[in-house]
Amino acid sequence: MARPAGVEGPLTKALATEGASRLWGSKLLDVLKEKMPPQIENITRTLPARTLPNGQTLPEITKVGRTAQSQLKELIKPELQELGVQREWEELGLEAKTKAPKLQKQELVSEVERNLPKLEDVVLGGPRGYIDNQHWSVEIGDAIRRGDTDEVSRLRGTLQQAPKYTQWQEPGGTDYVELFVTAPSTPEPTGKILHKHPSGLNFRTDPARGPLTPNVEAALRESGYKPEPETVPKYSWRDQHDYPDIENPVVRLRMNSRTSADGKKVLFIEEMQPVGKEQLEKAPPWVGKFWADIGMKRALRYAAENGFDEVAWTPGEVQTKRYDLSKHIREIRYQWAEPTGYYAKTYGPGAGYWVKPIDVHGNEVPMPYSIMNPKQLEETLVRISLRRL
């Protein structure tokens, strides 16, 4: 195959362990470890007690000349002027946490490490193999008729691990994988008490409305209920594509394996995507700022861990050509009709374009919403590049 555009050269173990092992590339953490001394204290000066000519006596006064925070900022001033480091400083709350008169390096480093997001992978497909969704029902049907319970269990597992967009690849790839980097779910207390039972029949109480009586508490304990503070995720979001079981995705990578013209093993990135705008509003701010950085580092680490020599990706024109819906949509039918009742309440006054895309086979294509206002219609038509109506 022709050599794709991308990063060339061997991906050594040094790259895996140093350049890409920590997905959250905290430069602020690296700078603190390198430049901060073991301890920084406020610099003070003492004015001795003295007597004024009028006989008034002034007591000894101790003044802070330079705070520990100002000294630390001066040490890392060049890095703090970088936008990424400045954002980390702000988002980790270090402006408030470094106002103490004495700063211990180890404590501050531990604080930063503790608050960095702990990212995890969800991998669909890959070299270990998977089964295509379209053949899954046939395979599991045969296994059920044979009474092969082990095969039924295996097939159910492969369906959960099957990638969803195998059709959106350039020709020539193998070992297709869809990899999500996900963020943890940060719990937030609701102020209520959740009473959990082994049977799953739980209920909650609100201490703000009054405590339980001792008799009720004793009865709950005897019945097997265990009280604990109720928490809910502070942030919760999903990918805009059809992955309902994947929680809090930061970036999605679609990749496969290829062999270059000179025989090198290439990790080929078909696509790297963040979550959609609507879901991004439900995520913490850092997800929208750092998804590309995290995605590329994860691809590099994946390549190094799996014996690839190079990493490559599709240029923009390939993506444009791949998703040119003129190859899939034959026409878009639309008609103005002033909505009333439920539709007026749901879509608002004036949202009166009934939209119906038709594919090349003559079938109607499902839409997120079938009624659009003029702005939504214009944005949709521009986005799918169909202006010949």
Buried (B, 14 or more C-beta within 10 A) or exposed (E): EEEBEBBBEEBEEEBBEEBBBBBBBBEBBEBBBEEBEEEBEBEEEEEEEEEEEEEEEEEEEEEEEBBBBBBBBEBBEEBBEEEBBEBBBEBBEBEEBBEBEEBBBEEBBEBBEEBBBEBEEBBBBBEEEBBEEEEBEEBBEEBEEEEBEEBBEBBEEBBEBBBBBBEEBBEEBEBBBBBBBBBEBEEEEEEBBBBBEEEEEEEEBEEEEEEBEEEEBEEBEEEEBEBEEBBEBEBEBBBBBEBEEBBBBBBBBBBBBBBBEEEBBBBBBBBBBBBEEEBBEBBBEBBBBBBEBBBBBBBBBBBBEBEBBBBBBBEEEBBEEBBEBEEEBBBBEBEEEEBEEEBBEEBEEEBBBBBEBBEEEEEEBEEEEEBBBEEBBEEBBEEBEBEEE
